Amino acid sequence: MTAAADATGPVPGHSPASVPPLTDDQVAVVALAGLETLGHRRIRLLCAHYPGPAAAARGIVAGTARAVLAPTFGTAHAHLLDPCCARWSRDLDLAATRSTLEQRAARVWLGNSPGFPVTEPLPDLPVALVAEGARADALDRPRVAIVGTRTATPHGLADAHDLAATLAAAGVTVVSGLALGIDGAAHAGVVAVGGTTIGVVATGLDVEYPRRHRRLYADVRAHGLVLGETGYGVGPTPWRFPIRNRIIAALADVVVVVEATRTGGARITAEHALRYDRAVFAVPGSRRNPAAAGTNALIADGAHPLTDWDEVLLALGMTPGARRTPPLRPVPDPVGRAVLAALGGEPASPEQLAARTRLDPETVALALTTLTRTGWITMHQGVVWPS
């Protein structure tokens, strides 16, 4: 399917005039991401070899990319190299991609650009992200990913909806995968309170999957962003969904697993989150509930058991009373969050905080200096007060 497939015009609440002009590299990377079976790792290899995505696209068309991509096929699949290169050269359409991006008022962030939503140099990040939606500022707030099984129980769905609504009311952006079950309940909880949310998808942004979530896609676009690394026209290929989950983990400051099986996508997201040094919470469940087997296993492996939604706000360095006020302060680092959690909304001495966090006094002192400078705390007569 070409990049121009199903171009339905600007997304709700987002006009082309509000989107920065597209560069040749931005257009090229989305066109490359729309080539079936090319994949993000081959795109990364091409962009590392050539000066950038636009040059890589020219290499695809000219045939010089064949030598760059040959090692990725190996001896077992070497016979597929020439047919794939010929198909990619035939299907690459930069003009159609630019037209689609402009018609749909999409935003594109390159991985090496200052505006890329993930600032840390994490492994295996996408070369680029493309997004549609009315709320580009959704990326400017603290972000919590809420994930879980598609086959959730009524209790799990209610928990996801309530947790998402609570976080959104406090000014947190909720990130999830727009799938059935826990993901859908989380997005719906945000929409119910008028918060902001980001749906990370494994398909092209013009392919709304599952179909029963078409209304939810519209709601997420109106209250945030639909975001992914895949080009237009790419359908729901099974192998893309586990790969997508690393983006959910990378975008989040904290990941919460509400219900999950032992081997499902939510477990994969949690593993990526731990690899990326994100705080991971899991909602405990009955041992008789198969949908809670994954969350209970995560807790056994060291995830934080979540029984009070306010614990997530504390992990972000926010007070539970910060309802509907988007924090303008930068999110503290892990040490800062630990100190704020130990503070618990009440005054304490640095010595008490060191004892509660089990950190050495010098580390706590440095964290307190940073938290004071960024407005999270105040110090008065040797006592630490939450701001």
RODREN-608351 format. One record per atom (N, C-alpha, C, O, CB): residue in one letter; x, y, z. Coordinates in steps of 0.1 Angstrom, whole numbers, plus 2048, in hexadecimal, padded with zeros to 3 digits. Glycine has a CB too. Example, Ala and Ser with C-alpha at 12.3 -4.5 7.8 and 13.67 -1.06 7.14 Angstrom:
A8847C784EA87B7D384EA8847DF84EA88E7DF855A8717D385AS8807EA847S8897F5847S88180084FS88680B850S88D7FA839
END
This chain:
M8087F4800M800800800M80980C800M81380D807M7F680080CT8068177F8T80E8237F7T80B82C803T80282A80BT80B82A7EAA814836804A81483F80FA80784880EA80384D818A820848810A801849803A7F6851801A7E984B805A7DE851804A7F58577F3A7EA83E809A7DD83680BA7D683C817A7DB840821A7E182880FD7C883D815D7BF84281FD7C384F826D7C2851832D7BF83782AA7C885881EA7CB866823A7BE86D825A7B787181BA7D486E81AT7B986F831T7AC874833T7AC883838T7A188783CT7A586C83EG7B788A836G7B789883AG7BC89A848G7BF89184FG7A989E838P7BC8A784CP7C28AA859P7BA8A3864P7AE8A1863P7C18B985BV7C18A086FV7BB89A87AV7B38A4882V7B68B0881V7C5893883P7A98A088AP7A18AA891P7A98B389AP7B28AE8A1P7978A389AG7A68C089AG7AD8CA8A2G7BB8CD89FG7C28D38A6G7AD8C58B0H7C08C9893H7CE8CB88FH7CE8CF881H7CB8C8878H7D68BD891S7D28DC87FS7D28E1871S7E08E186BS7EA8E2873S7CD8EF871P7E28E085EP7EF8DF858P7F78EB85CP8048EB85DP7EE8DF849A7F18F785EA7F8903862A7FF90286FA809909872A7EF90F862S7FB8F9878S8008F7885S80C8EE886S8138EC890S7F68F388FV8108E887AV81A8DE87AV8268E4873V8258EA868V8168D1872P8328E2878P83E8E8871P8408E2863P83C8D6861P84B8E587AP8468E985AP8488E484CP8518D884DP85A8D7856P84F8EF843L84E8CE844L8568C2844L8638C383CL8638C9832L84D8B683ET86D8BD842T87A8BC83AT87A8B0832T8728A7833T8868BC844D8848B0828D8858A4820D888897828D88488D824D8908A6815D890899832D89488D83BD887888842D88687C843D89F891845Q87F891847Q87388C84EQ869885844Q86487A848Q86B898854V86888A838V85F88382EV86587682BV85E86C82AV85E88C822A872875828A879869824A87885E82FA87685382BA88886C821V87A86283BV87A857846V86C851847V86B84584AV87E85D853V861859845V854853846V85184B839V84B84083AV84985F847A85684F82EA855847822A85C839823A85782F81FA85A84E815L86883A829L87082D82BL868824835L868818834L87E830831A86282A83FA85B82384AA84E81D844A84881484AA85882B856G84A821838G83E81B832G841810829G83880A823G83782682BL84E80C827L85180181EL8507F4826L8587F2830L860803819E8477EC822E8457DF829E8517D782AE8587D5820E83A7D7822T8547D2835T8607C9839T86D7D0839T8777C983CT8607BE82FL86E7DD836L87B7E4838L87F7E4847L88A7E084AL87B7F2832G8767E984FG8787E885EG8817F2863G8897F885CG87D7DA861H87F7F5870H886800877H8957FE878H89D808877H880803884R8997F2879R8A87EF87AR8AF7F186DR8BA7F786CR8AB7E187FR8A97EE862R8AF7F0855R8AE7FF851R8B880584BR8A77E984AI8A4806856I8A3815854I8AF81B85CI8B5824857I89581A858R8B1817868R8BC81C870R8C981A869R8D2823869R8BC81687EL8CB80E864L8D880A85DL8DA814851L8E581984FL8D77FC858L8CF816849L8D081F83DL8D482D841L8DC83383BL8C381E835C8CD83284CC8CF840850C8DD842856C8E284D856C8C484485AA8E383785CA8F0838861A8FA838856A90583E857A8F382C86BH8F783184BH90083083FH90083C837H90A842833H8FD824837Y8F4841834Y8F284D82CY8F285A835Y8F0858841Y8E684C823P8F386682FP8F3872837P8E687483FP8E587C848P8F687E82FG8DB86E83BG8CE86F841G8C3868839G8C686182FG8CA87E842P8B786983EP8AC861838P8AA865829P8A785C821P89F86383FA8AB871825A8A9875817A8B386E80EA8B086A804A8A9884816A8C086E813A8CA86880BA8C885980BA8CB852801A8D886B811A8C3853816A8C0845816A8B584180CA8B6837806A8BC840824A8AB84A80BA8A1847801A8A68487F3A8A28407EBA895852803R8AF8517F1R8B58517E3R8BD8457E1R8BE8407D6R8BE85E7E2G8C48407EBG8CB8337EAG8C28277E7G8C681E7DFG8D38307F7I8B68277ECI8AC81D7E9I8A981D7DBI8A98137D4I8A081E7F2V8A68297D6V8A182B7C8V8AD8287BEV8AB8217B4V89C8397C5A8B982C7C1A8C482A7B8A8CA81C7B9A8D28187B0A8CF8347BCG8C78157C3G8CC8077C4G8D88067CCG8DD7FB7CEG8CE8017B7T8DE8117D1T8EA8107D9T8E880B7E7T8F18077EDT8F181E7D9A8DB80B7EBA8D88067F9A8D97F77F9A8DA7F1804A8CB80B7FDR8DA7F07EER8DA7E27EER8E67DC7F6R8E47D37FER8DB7DC7DFA8F27E27F4A8FE7DD7FBA8FD7E080AA9027D8811A90A7E47F5V8F67EB80DV8F57EE81CV8EC7E4823V8EE7E082EV8F07FC81DL8E17E081CL8D77D8822L8DA7C9821L8D47C1828L8CA7DA81CA8E37C5818A8E67B7815A8E97AF822A8E47A4824A8F27B580CP8F17B482BP8F47AC837P8E87A9840P8E87A0848P8FF7B3840T8DE7B183FT8D27AF847T8CA7A3843T8C179F84AT8C97BC848F8CC79E837F8C4793832F8CB785836F8C477B837F8C3794823G8D9786837G8E077983AG8DF76F82FG8D9772824G8D9773847T8E6765830T8E775B826T8DA754823T8D6750818T8F2751828A8D275182EA8C674A82DA8BB751825A8B374B81EA8C074783BH8BC75E825H8B276681EH8B876F813H8B177980FH8AA76F827A8C476C80EA8CB774804A8C37757F7A8C377F7F0A8D876F801H8BB76B7F5H8B376A7E8H8A87757E8H8A27787DEH8AD75D7E6L8A477A7F4L89A7847F5L89F7927F3L89779C7F2L893783803L8AC7947F4L8B27A27F3L8AE7AA7E7L8A87B57E8L8C17A17F4D8B07A47DBD8AD7AB7CFD89E7AE7CDD89A7B97CAD8B27A47C3P8957A47CFP8877A77CEP8827B27D8P87A7BB7D5P87F79B7D1C8887B27E4C8847BC7EEC8897CA7EAC8817D37EBC8897B87FCC8957CB7E6C89B7D87E2C8937DD7D6C8907E97D5C8AA7D67DEA88F7D47CCA8877D97C1A87A7DE7C5A8757E87C0A8867CE7B7R8737D77CFR8667DB7D3R8677E87DBR85E7F17D9R8607D07DCW8717EA7E3W8727F67EBW8758027E2W86F80D7E4W87E7F57F5S87D8007D8S88080B7CES87380F7C7S87081A7C4S88A8077C4R86B8057C3R85E8077BCR85480E7C5R84D8177C0R8597FA7B6D85380A7D1D84880F7DAD84C81C7E1D8428237E5D8458057E4L8588207E1L85C82D7E8L8568397E1L85A83B7D5L86B82E7EAD84E8417E7D84884C7E1D8488587EAD84085A7F2D8398497DDL8538607E8L85586C7F1L84A8767EFL84587C7F9L8628727EFA8468787E3A83B8837E0A82E87F7E7A8288877EDA8398857D1A82A8727E6A81E86E7ECA81F86E7FBA815872802A81B85F7E8T82A86B801T82C86C80FT82B87A814T82487D81ET83A866813R83288380DR831892811R822896811R81E89D81AR83A89A808S81B893806S80D897805S805891810S7FD899816S8088927F7T807885814T7FF87F81ET80288682CT7F9889833T80287081FL80F88882FL81388E83BL80D89C83CL8088A0847L82288F83CE80D8A4831E8078B1831E7F88B1833E7F38B983AE80C8B9825Q7F28A882BQ7E38A782CQ7DE8A483AQ7D48A983FQ7DE89E822R7E689B840R7E289684ER7E889E859R7E689B865R7E588784FA7EF8A9856A7F58B2860A7FD8AA86AA7FC8AC876A7EA8BA867A8058A1865A80D89886EA81A89F872A81F8A886BA81188B867R81F89C87DR82C8A0883R836895882R832889884R82A8A6891V84289887FV84D88E87EV859893886V85D89E884V85188C86FW85D88A88FW86988D897W874883893W872877894W86688C8A6L88088888FL88B87F88CL89387D899L8938858A2L895886881G89887089AG89F86C8A6G8AB8758AAG8AE8758B6G8A385E8A5N8B187B8A0N8BD8848A4N8B98938A5N8C289B8A4N8C7882899S8AC8968A6S8A88A48A6S8A58A88B5S8A289F8BDS89C8A689DP8A68B58B8P8A48B98C6P8968B68CBP8948B48D7P8A78C88C7G88C8B68C2G87E8B58C6G87A8A68C8G86E8A48CBG8758BB8BDF88289D8C6F87E88E8C7F87988C8D5F87F8908DFF88A8858C4P86E8858D6P8678838E3P86F87C8EEP86C87D8FAP85A87C8E1V8798748EAV88186C8F4V88F8738F4V8968728E9V88285D8F0T8938788FFT8A08808FFT8AC877902T8B787A8FFT89F88B909E8AA86C909E8B586390DE8BA85B901E8B28578F8E8B185A919P8C7857901P8CC84F8F6P8C98408F9P8D28388FBP8DB8518F4L8BC83C8F8L8B882E8FBL8BB8258EFL8BB82A8E4L8A982E8FFP8BD8188F1P8C080F8E6P8B480D8DEP8A980C8E3P8C58028ECD8B680C8D1D8AC8078C7D8A08118C6D89580C8C3D8A77FA8CBL8A381E8C8L8988278C6L8948288B7L89D8268AFL89C8358CCP88882D8B4P88582F8A6P88D83A89FP8918438A6P8768328A4V88F838893V89684388BV88E85088BV89385B88BV89A83E87DA88184E88BA87785988BA86A855891A867849891A87685F87DL86285F895L85585D89AL84C866892L84F87288FL85385F8A9V84086188EV836869887V82986A890V82585F895V833864879A823875890A817876899A80C87F893A80F88888BA81B87C8A7E80087C897E7F5884893E7EC88789FE7EB87E8A8E7EC87D888G7E78938A0G7DE8968ABG7DE8A58AFG7E68AD8AAG7E388E8B7A7D58A88B7A7D38B78BBA7DC8BC8C6A7DD8C88C8A7C58B98BFR7E38B38CDR7EA8B78D9R7F98B38D9R7FD8AA8DFR7E38B18E5A8008BB8D1A80F8B98D1A8158BB8DFA81F8B58E2A8168C28C7D80E8C38E8D8138C58F5D8118B98FED8168B990AD80B8D18FBA80B8AE8F9A80A8A2901A81889D904A81989690EA8028978F9L8228A08FCL82F89B8FEL8378A4909L8428A090DL83789B8F1D8318AF90CD8388B8916D8358B5924D83A8BC92DD8348C6912R82C8AC927R8288A9935R82F89C939R834894931R8198A8936P82F899946P83388C94BP82A881945P81E884942P83188B95BR830876941R82886B93AR82985E941R83385A946R82E86A92CV81D858942V81C84B948V81684193EV80B844939V81384B956A81C83693CA81682C933A80E82293CA81281E946A82282492CI802820937I7F981693DI7F780B933I7F180E928I7EB81C942V7FB7FF936V7FA7F492CV7F47E8933V7F47E793FV8087F1926G7F07DE92BG7EB7D2930G7E57C9925G7E67CC919G7E07D593AT7DE7BF929T7DA7B4920T7CD7B9918T7C67C191DT7D77A8928R7CC7B390CR7C07B6904R7B47AF90AR7A87B3909R7C27B18F6T7B67A4912T7AB79C917T7AA79F926T7AB79692FT7AE78D915A7A77AC929A7A77B0937A79A7AD93DA7907AB936A7A97BF937T79A7AC94AT78E7A9952T7867B7954T78C7C1952T7917A3960P77A7B6958P7737C395BP77A7CB966P77A7D7965P7647C095FH77F7C4970H7877CC97AH7937D2974H7967DE978H78B7C2986G79A7CB96BG7A67D1965G7A37DD95DG7AA7E795DG7AD7C795DL7987DC955L7947E894DL7907F4955L7947FF952L7887E4944A7897F1960A7857FC969A792802970A79280F971A77C7F7974D79B7FA974D7A87FF979D7AF80896FD7B3813973D7B17F497EA7B0803963A7B780B959A7B1818956A7B7823955A7B980394CH7A3818955H79C824953H79D82E95EH7A083A95CH78D821951D79C82996AD79D832976D7AB838978D7AD84397BD79882A983L7B582F976L7C3834978L7C683E96DL7CC849971L7CD828976A7C283C961A7C5846956A7BE853959A7C485E957A7C0840948A7B185295DA7AA85F960A7B186696CA7B187396BA79B85B964T7B585F976T7BC866981T7C986D97DT7CB878981T7BF85B98CL7D1866975L7DD86C970L7DB877967L7E1882968L7E6861969A7D187695EA7CE881954A7C988D95CA7CD898958A7C487C94AA7C188B966A7BC89696EA7C789E975A7C68A9978A7B2892978A7D2897977A7DE89D97EA7E78A4974A7F28A9978A7E5893986G7E48A3967G7ED8A995DG7F78A0957G8008A5950G7F38B5963V7F5893959V7FE889953V7F9885945V7ED883943V80087D95CT80288393CT7FE87D92FT7FF86E930T809868934T808882923V7F486792CV7F485992DV7F785391FV7F1857915V7E5854932V80184A91FV805843913V800835913V80282E91DV815844911S7FB830907S7F7822906S7F781E8F7S7FB8268EFS7E981F90DG7F28128F4G7F480D8E7G7E780C8DEG7E88068D4G7FA8008E8L7DC8128E3L7D08128DBL7CB8048D8L7C38038CEL7D281A8CFA7CF7FA8DFA7CA7ED8DDA7BD7EA8E5A7B97F38EDA7D57E28E1L7B77DF8E3L7AB7DB8EBL7B07D98F9L7BC7D78FCL7A57CE8E5G7A67D8902G7A97D5910G7AE7E1918G7A87EC918G7B37CA911I7B97DF91FI7BE7E9928I7C27F5921I7BF800926I7CB7E3930D7C87F5915D7CC80190ED7C080990BD7C081590ED7D37FD901G7B6804906G7AA80B902G7A381290EG79F81D90EG7A08038FBA7A380A919A79D810926A7A581B92BA79F825930A79C805930A7B281B92AA7BB82692EA7B8832926A7B783D92CA7CA82292EH7B8831919H7B683D910H7A8842913H7A684F914H7B7839901A79E83A915A79083E918A790846925A788850926A787833918G79784192FG79784893CG79D85793BG798860941G7A0841946V7A7858932V7AC866930V7A286F929V7A087A92DV7B9865927V79C86991EV792871917V787875920V78188091EV78D86990BA78386D929A777870932A77987C93AA77088393EA77486493BV78687F93EV78988B946V78F89693EV7938A0944V792887952G790895931G79689F929G7A48A192AG7AA8AC928G78F8AC92CG7AC89692DG7BA89792EG7C1895921G7BB896916G7BF88C938T7CE892922T7D6890916T7DB881915T7DF87C920T7E289A915T7DC87C909T7E086E908T7E786C8FBT7E58738F1T7D4864909I7F08628FAI7F885E8EEI7F58508EBI7F78478F4I8078618F0G7F184D8DFG7EF83F8DBG7FA83B8D2G7FC8418C7G7E183D8D4V8028318D6V80E82D8CEV8098218C6V8058168CCV81A82A8D7V80A8218B8V8058178B0V8108108A8V81B8158A6V7FA81D8A6A80C8048A3A8167FC89CA8137FC88DA8197F5885A8167EE8A1T809803889T80580487BT807812876T80C81B87DT7F6801879G805815869G804822864G7FA82A86BG7F0824870G802823855L7FB83786CL7F283F874L7E484086DL7DA845873L7F784D876D7E483C860D7D783C859D7D082F85AD7C582D854D7DA83F84AV7D6825861V7D0818863V7CB817871V7D481587AV7DA80C85FE7BE818874E7B9817881E7B6809885E7AC803880E7AD821882Y7BE80488EY7BD7F6892Y7BD7F58A1Y7C67FB8A7Y7C87ED88BP7B47ED8A7P7A97E68A1P79E7EF89CP79D7FA8A1P7A37DC8ABR7967EA893R78B7F288DR7817F8897R77C803896R7847EB882R77F7F08A1R7747F48ABR7798008B3R7728068BBR7717E98B5H7868048B2H78C80F8B9H78C81C8B0H7948258B3H79980C8BER78581C8A5R78682889DR7818358A4R78883F8A2R77D826890R7778348ACR77383F8B4R77D8438BER78084F8C0R76583C8BBL7848398C4L78E83C8CEL79A8438C8L7A084C8CDL79282F8D5Y79D83E8BBY7A88458B4Y7A58548B3Y7AE85C8B5Y7AA83F8A6A7998578AFA7958658ADA79686D8BBA79A8788BBA7878668A8D7928668C5D79286C8D3D7A186F8D7D7A48798DCD78B8638DDV7A98658D4V7B78678D8V7BE8728D0V7C687A8D5V7BF85A8D6R7BB8738C3R7C087E8BBR7BB88B8C0R7C38958C0R7BC87C8ACA7AF88C8C5A7A98998CAA7AF89C8D7A7B08A88DBA79A8988CAH7B38928DFH7B88958EDH7C78928EEH7CD8928F9H7B188C8F6G7CE8918E3G7DC88E8E4G7E288B8D6G7E18938CDG7DF8838EDL7E987F8D5L7F087C8C9L7EF86D8C6L7EE8658D0L7FF87F8CAV7EE8698BAV7F085B8B5V7FE85B8AFV8018638A6V7E58568ABL8068528B3L8158538B0L81A8458ADL81683B8B2L81C8598BCG8248458A4G82B8388A0G83783B898G83B846895G82182F899E83E830894E84A83088CE84782B87EE85182A876E855829893T83B82787BT83882086FT83282A864T82B833868T82E814871G835828858G83083084DG82282E84AG81C82484FG83882F841Y81C836842Y80E83583FY80B829836Y81382582EY809842837G7FF823838G7FB818830G7FF80A836G7FA800831G800819823V80780A840V80C7FD846V8017F884FV7FD7FE859V81A7FF84DG7FD7EB84DG7F37E5854G7F87DE861G8037DF864G7EC7DB84CP7EE7D7868P7F27D1875P7F97C4874P7F37B9876P7E57CF87DT8067C5871T80E7B9870T8127B487ET8177BD886T81B7BB867P8107A8882P8127A3890P8207A7896P8217AB8A1P810795891W82A7A688EW8387A8893W83A7B6897W8447B989FW8427A3889R8337BF892R8357CD895R8307D18A3R8357DB8A9R82E7D688BF8277CA8A9F8217CE8B6F82B7CD8C1F82D7D68C9F8157C68B9P8327C18C3P83C7C18CEP8477CB8CCP84C7D18D6P8437B38CEI84B7CE8C0I8557D98BDI8507E68C1I8587EF8C7I85A7D98AFR8437E98BFR83D7F68C2R83E7F88D1R83F8048D6R82E7F68BEN83E7EE8D9N83D7EF8E8N8497F68EEN8487FD8F8N83B7E28EER8557F68E7R8617FD8ECR85E80C8EBR8648138F3R86D7F98E4I8568108E2I85481F8E1I84B8238ECI84D82E8F2I84D8228D3I84181B8F0I83981E8FCI841820908I84082A910I82E8148FEA84A81790AA853817916A85C823916A85F829920A85B80A917A86282690AA86B831909A86583F90BA86B848911A8728318FBL858840907L85184D908L84D84F917L84B85B91AL84584D8FFA84C84591FA84684692CA85184A936A85C845935A83F83A930D84D851940D85585394CD853848956D85C84495ED852861953V847843956V84383795FV83A82E957V83283394FV83B83C96CV83B821959V833817952V82A81095CV83080B966V83B80D949V81D80F95AV814807963V80E7FC95BV8087FE951V809811969V80F7F0960V8097E495AV7FD7E1963V7FE7DE96EV8137D8959V7F17E195DV7E57DF965V7E17D0965V7E07CB970V7D97E795FE7DF7CA95AE7DD7BB959E7E67B694EE7E67BD943E7CE7B8958A7EC7AB94FA7F47A6944A7F6797946A7F7792951A8027AD944T7F779093BT7FB78293BT80B78293CT81178C93BT7F777B92ER81077693ER81E774941R826778934R83277C935R821766945T821776928T82977791CT823781912T828782907T82A76A915G81A78A916G81379390DG81B7A090BG8277A1910G806797912G8167A8903G81C7B58FFG81F7BE90BG8297C590BG8147BC8F5A8167BE915A8197C7920A8257C3928A82D7CB92DA80D7C692AR8287B6928R8347B192FR8407B6927R84A7BA92DR8347A1930I83F7B691AI84A7BA911I84D7C9914I8587CE915I8477B8902T8427D1915T8437DF918T84A7E1925T8537EA926T8357E6918A8467DA92FA84C7DB93CA85B7D893CA8637DE942A8457D2947E85F7CD934E86D7CA933E8757D592CE8807D8931E86F7BD92BH86F7DB922H8767E691CH8777F2926H8827F8926H86E7EB90FA86D7F492EA86D7FF937A8787FD942A880807945A86080093FL87A7F1947L8857EE950L8927F0949L89C7F5950L8847E0955R8937EC93DR8A07EE935R8A37FD934R8AF801933R89F7E7927Y899805933Y89A813931Y89B81B93EY89A82793EY88F819928D89B814949D89C81A956D88F82295AD89082D960D8A8823958R88481D955R877823959R87181C965R874810967R86D82294DA86A82396EA86381D979A858815974A85081A96BA85E828983V856809979V84C800974V8437FC980V8487F798AV8527F396EF8367FE97FF82C7FA989F8237EF983F8217EF977F82380798DA81E7E798BA8157DC987A80A7DB991A80C7DC99DA81C7CF985V7FE7DA98CV7F27D9995V7F07CA998V7EE7C2990V7E57DF98EP7F17C79A5P7F07B89A9P7E27B39A7P7D97BB9A8P7F57B79B8G7E17A69A5G7D47A09A3G7D47929A9G7DE78D9AEG7D179F994S7C878C9A9S7C777F9AFS7CF7759A7S7D077599AS7B877B9AFR7D476B9AER7DB7609A7R7D175799FR7D6750996R7E27579B1R7C57599A1R7BB751999R7B775998CR7AF753984R7AE74F9A2N7BC76498BN7B976C97FN7C476B975N7CF771977N7B777B982P7C2764969P7CD76395FP7D277095AP7DE771956P7C975A954A7C977A95AA7CD787955A7D678F95EA7DC79995BA7C1790952A7D878A96AA7E1790974A7EE788976A7F778D97DA7DA791982A7F077D96FA7FC775970A80877E96CA81377C973A7FB769967G807786962G81378E95EG816799967G82279B96AG810794950T80C79F96DT80F7AA977T8147A4984T81E7AA989T8027B2979N80F799988N814793994N82378F992N82B79099BN80C787999A82678A986A834786983A83D792983A848791987A83477E976L83879D97DL8407A997DL8437AE98BL84F7B298EL8397B4976I83A7AD994I83C7B19A2I8467A89A9I84F7AC9B0I82F7B09AAA84579B9A6A84F7919ABA85D7949A6A8677919ADA84B7839A7D85E79A99AD86B79D994D8707AB998D87B7AF994D86A79D985G8687B29A0G86D7BF9A5G8657CB9A1G8687D69A6G87A7C19A0A85A7CA999A8527D5996A84B7DA9A3A8487D29ACA8477D298BH8477E79A3H8407EC9AFH8317E89AFH82B7EB9A5H8427FC9B0P82C7E29B9P81E7DF9BAP8167EC9BBP8197F49C4P81A7D69C5L80C7EE9B3L8047FB9B3L7F67F89B9L7EE7F19B2L8048019A5T7F47FE9C4T7E67FD9CAT7E080A9CCT7D480B9CFT7E77F59D7D7E88159CBD7E28229CDD7E782B9C1D7F482C9BFD7E78299DAW7DE8309B9W7E28379ADW7EC8439B0W7F48479A7W7D683D9A5D7EA8499BCD7F38549BFD8028519BFD80A85A9BED7EF85A9CCE8058449C1E8138409C1E8198439B3E8258469B3E8148319C4V8128439A9V81784699BV81B85599BV825858995V80E842990L81285D9A0L81586B9A0L82286E9A9L82A8779A5L8098739A6L8238679B4L82F8699BCL83B8659B5L84686B9B6L82E8619C9A83A85A9ADA8468559A5A84A86099BA856860997A84384899EL840868996L84387398DL84887F994L84C88998DL837876984G84887F9A1G84C88B9A8G8408959AAG8438A19ACG8578929A2M8348909A8M8288999A9M8218969B6M82188A9BAM81F89799CT81A8A09BBT81289D9C7T8048999C3T7FF89D9B8T8118AA9D0P7FE8909CAP7F088C9C7P7E68979C5P7DC8959BEP7EB8829D1G7E88A39CBG7DF8AE9CAG7E18B69BDG7D98BF9BBG7E08B79D5A7EA8B29B4A7ED8BA9A8A7E38B799DA7E78B4992A7FB8B79A4R7D68B89A0R7CC8B4997R7CA8BF98CR7C98CB98FR7BF8B299ER7CA8BA97FR7C78C2974R7D18CE972R7CD8D896BR7B98C8975T7DD8CD978T7E78D8976T7F38D296FT7FB8CB976T7EA8DE983P7F48D4962P8008CE95BP80D8D4961P80F8E0961P7FF8D194CP8158CB966P8228D096DP82B8D7962P82E8D1958P8298C5974L8308E3966L8398E995DL8488E6960L8518EA959L8378F895DR8498DF96CR8578DC970R85C8D0969R8548C7965R8578DA97FP8698CF967P86F8C3961P86D8B796AP86E8B8976P87D8C595DV86A8AB964V86989F96BV87689B972V88089B96BV864893962P87689997FP883895986P889888981P88288097BP881894995D896887983D89C87A97FD89887098AD892873993D8AC87C97FP89D863988P898858991P89C85B9A0P8948589A9P89F84B98DV8A88619A2V8AB8659B0V8A286F9B6V89D86E9C1V8BA8699B1G89F87A9ADG8968849B2G88887F9B5G8828839BEG89588F9A7R8838759ACR87686F9AFR8768679BBR86C8679C3R8728679A3A8818609BEA8828589CBA8818629D7A87B85E9E1A88E8509CBV88886D9D6V8888769E1V87A87C9E3V87587D9EFV8928829DFL8738809D8L8668859D9L85C87B9DFL85387E9E7L86188B9CCA85E86F9DAA8558649E0A8578629EFA84E8609F6A8588579D8A8648639F3A867862A01A86286EA09A85E86DA15A876861A03L861879A03L85C885A09L84D884A0CL848887A16L85E892A00G84687EA02G83887AA04G82E886A07G824884A0DG837871A0FG832891A02G82989DA04G82A8A4A11G8238ADA14G81B899A01E83389FA1AE8358A4A27E8438A9A29E84C8A4A22E83189AA32P8468B3A32P8538B8A34P85C8ADA3BP8578A4A42P8538C4A3DA8698ADA38A8728A4A3DA8808AAA3DA8838B3A35A872896A36S8898A4A45S8978A9A45S89F8A1A3AS89A896A36S89D8A7A52P8AA8A6A35P8B289EA2CP8B6891A31P8B7887A2AP8BE8A6A28E8B9891A3EE8BD884A45E8B287AA44E8B586EA42E8C2887A53Q8A687EA47Q89A875A46Q899870A37Q896864A35Q88D87CA4AL89A878A2EL899874A20L8A486AA1CL8A1861A14L899880A16A8B086DA21A8BB863A1EA8B8855A24A8BA84BA1EA8C8868A24A8B2855A30A8AF849A36A8A3842A2FA8A4835A2DA8AB84BA45R899849A2BR88E843A24R89283EA16R88D833A12R88384DA23T89A845A0FT89E840A02T8AA837A01T8AD8309F7T8A184D9F9R8B1836A0DR8BD82EA0ER8C8833A04R8D082B9FFR8BA81FA0BL8C8840A01L8D28469F9L8DC84DA02L8D8851A0EL8CC8509EFD8E884F9FED8F2856A06D8EF865A07D8E886A9FDD900854A00P8F286BA11P8EF879A13P8F3883A08P8EC88CA05P8F587EA20E8FF880A02E9038889F7E8FA8889EBE8F78929E5E9128849F3T8F587B9E8T8EC87A9DCT8DF8819DFT8D98879D6T8EA86B9DAV8DA8809ECV8CE8869EFV8CF8959EEV8C689C9EAV8C98829FDA8DB89B9F3A8DD8A99F3A8DD8AE9E5A8D88B99E2A8EB8AC9FAL8E48A79DBL8E48AB9CDL8D68AB9C8L8D28B49C0L8ED8A29C5A8CE8A19CBA8C08A09C6A8B88AC9CBA8B08B19C4A8BA8939CAL8BA8AF9D8L8B28BA9DEL8B68C79D8L8AD8D09D6L8B58BB9EDT8C28C99D4T8C68D59CDT8BF8D79C0T8BA8E19BCT8D58D69CBT8BF8CB9B8T8B88CC9ABT8A98CE9ADT8A38D59A5T8BB8BF9A4L8A38C79B6L8948C89B9L8918D69BDL8868DB9BAL8908BE9C3T8998DD9C5T8978EA9C9T8988F49BDT88F8FC9BBT8A18EF9D3R8A28F29B4R8A48FA9A9R8988F999FR894903998R8B18F79A2T8928ED99ET8888EB994T87A8EC99AT8708EA993T8898DD98EG8798F19A7G86C8F49ACG8648E99B3G8598EC9B6G8648FB9A2W86A8DE9B5W8638D39BBW8628D39CAW8598CF9D0W8698C59B6I86C8DA9D0I86D8DB9DFI8728E89E3I8778F09DAI8768CF9E5T8708EC9EFT8778F79F5T87E8F3A02T87A8E9A08T86D9039F8M8898FAA05M8908F7A11M88F903A1BM89190EA17M8A08F4A0EH88C900A28H88A90AA31H88F905A3FH88A8FCA45H87C90FA33Q89A90CA44Q8A0908A51Q8A38F9A52Q8A18F3A5CQ89690CA5CG8A98F4A47G8AD8E6A47G8A28DCA45G8A58D0A45G8B48E3A53V8968E1A42V88B8D7A40V8878D8A31V8868E3A2BV87F8DBA49V8848CDA2BV8808CCA1DV8708CCA1DV86A8C4A23V8858BFA16W86B8D5A15W85C8D7A13W8598D4A05W85F8D99FCW8578E5A18P84E8CCA02P8498CB9F5P8438D89EFP83C8DF9F7P83F8BF9F4S8468DB9E3S8408E79DDS8328E59D8S82C8EE9D3S8498ED9D2
END
